[in-house]
Amino acid sequence: MSADYATNPAVNTLRDYLRIRSVHPNVNYDECLTFLRGVAAAIGLPVQVFEVVPKKPVLVMTWEGLQPDLPSILLNSHMDVVPVFEKSWKHPPFAAEIVDGVIYGRGVQDMKSVAVQYLEAVRRLKNKGIRLKRTVHLSFVPEEEVGGAEGMAEFVKTEHYKNLNVGFALDEGIACATEEYQVFNGERTIWHVSVVCPGKSGHGSLLLPDTCGEKIRYIIDKFMDLRQVSKTRLESDPSLTIGDVTSINLTMISGGIQDNIIPEKMTAHFDIRLATSEDLEAFENTIKQWCVEAGAGVSYNFTQKDPYVPPTAVDNSNPYWVAFKAAADKLGIKIVVRTFPGGTDSRFIRATGTPALGLTATHLTPSSLHEHDENLPVEQFLRGIEIYEEILPSVANI
C-alpha cells in the first residue's frame, strides 16, 4: 500500500467504515452509529438519531447554513450492505485491503465510499472557513439493500424528516467504466407479481382437462414474449440502457407435492421493472387479460407494487440541476443522464415532490455492485471527494 494512502485520513475513514459488518440479514447498526458519531464530532457536526422503526435507526448530521430558513440540501447514504460469499472472495470482504492502489471490501462502491466522500467534502469546506447559504444534512439510513421499507420509506413520512426542510437531495448512482460520470434522475417502477393458476388435480398418468400446468404455461409464455420485446428493443438501439426499457424476469415457480400427482395450484412469480414511459394502468390491464385468457380461476396479486414517481427535471426549470450542471462543467467532467436500473432510496425522496439525483462520482471503473471482490481504485475515491467539494457549494448557494 502506498505510504500516501496509509496516512490519508479520508482513506482511513473509508477503511474503518468498510470494516464494520453492517451486512444482511439482521443488521445491527450500533457499530455504524458509534463510528458515525465519532466522525461527526471530529468534523464538528451535531448529530440526531431517529428510530422510526425499532432497531432501524436513521442518523442525521447537520451543517447549518447562513440562511437556515431556506430549503436544505440532503446528502443521503445507506449503512447496510448485501451478504457475501466469503469463500469466493480473493480479498477478505471486511478487511478493507488495498492492493495495487485498489481498495477491496463489501460496500466500497455500494455505498460507503460515497458516504465518506460526502463527509470528507464537508470537512474540507469547513476547514477552509467556507459557509454555505443553505443548511446541509447528511443522512445515514438503514435497510436500503432490502427495499428500504423500514428505512427511508418510513423516515420520509415523519415530522423529523419534514423538519429537515429538504429542497434537493443527492444519493447513490453507479460507477461508470467509460469517461463519463452517470447521473440518475429517475427510477423504473418496481412490481413483484404472483400469478396463481388453480386447476383440476389428479393422477400424473392422466390427461385431465383444466390443469394448472396448462394455465401457468400460458402465463409464462405471455410474460416471456413481452420480455423478448424489451430485449430486442434494447439490443437494436445502442442509445438505450437497461433503465430505458421494461424488464421482466420469472424468479420463482411454486406448487406441487409429488412427481405423480397433478397439483391443484401452481404460482409463477415475476420481477417487473417498468420503464418511466410505461402506462402502468394499461400494463396491469394486460396482466388481467392474460389471466382471463389462461383459464378459469387464474388470478394475480402484488407482493410489491410501487407507485409511479416522476423523474427529477434536468432542464432550466430545476435550479438545482442548473447548479449541479454548472459545477460539472467547471470541473470539466462529462455527465450522462440515465434512469436507474434498480431501486434506491431516491424514489422515496422524489415521491415527496423533492428533486433528487443519484451520483456515484466514479468513472473509468467497472461497476462491482453486489459482486465478489467489490472494489474501487483509491484515486477514483479521492477524485470523487474533489467533485463533491465543487458540487456541494454550487447547489447549496443557489
C-alpha angles and dihedrals in degrees: 000000000000115000088229090059092045092060098035108114094206092052091047091049090053092048091050091051092048091053091063107096097222088158131146141281108059098354118204105211097188095100091049091053092049091049094047093047088054093050091047091051091051091052094041099245124143116234134215125187121202121191102194090159116034112263091003102098127185114208119201126190118194132207104188117223131221089253103035093173090070118092108277136234117244122205105194130193136159125235099206128087134197123259123274136219094220096191089061094055120094089199122043105262095225101036096082092218119186114213122174091344095310124112118214126202145115107273097018090123098019092072129294093094090059091050091053091045089057091049095046093047090053091046092052094047091049092048089055089056092247119156120195126216095231128051114253120213123192112203125195110193137186135229100025091133091060096047103284095256092133094034129043093356090065097034094060089058093060134092086235089066094041089053089060086068093211115199099171136007139202121203139161128310132171130277113251125223093208133062093274128089113225118228118190119207100172147010137225117254113258119224124172108193131187118197113201116207116191122188149155113302124212148114116338092230094066133083097226121181123243098024124171090234092063091048096047090049090056092049095047092048091053094049093044093048089055089046088056091054090058092043092052092047092051093047094047098049115056091191091067127085128196090265090063096062137054112258123206125187132176102226106170141011117196135183143075133088106208140012096247099043122086102223124233092227142020128183130204119203122205134191108211126183109190119212116239088247093057121111100231096196092050091047093054090047088056090054089049091052093049090053091053092048093047093065147267118338099005111148140167137214137184124240086182126014113171118192123240111272116195115237120250112265114253099193139078091290088074112063091191090058090048090053092044092050092047090055091049091050091050089052090049093233124143116231129192122198116228141170109247110248096213133026131283136172088264090085092064091050093048090048088064089058095258119132114241135179129198116221133166099183095219129112136167084041127106114234113255098178111159091353131128111269094017104197148173131196108245092226090057090051091051093046089052090060090056090050093053089044087063099037097049098060090042095057095034095053100051 
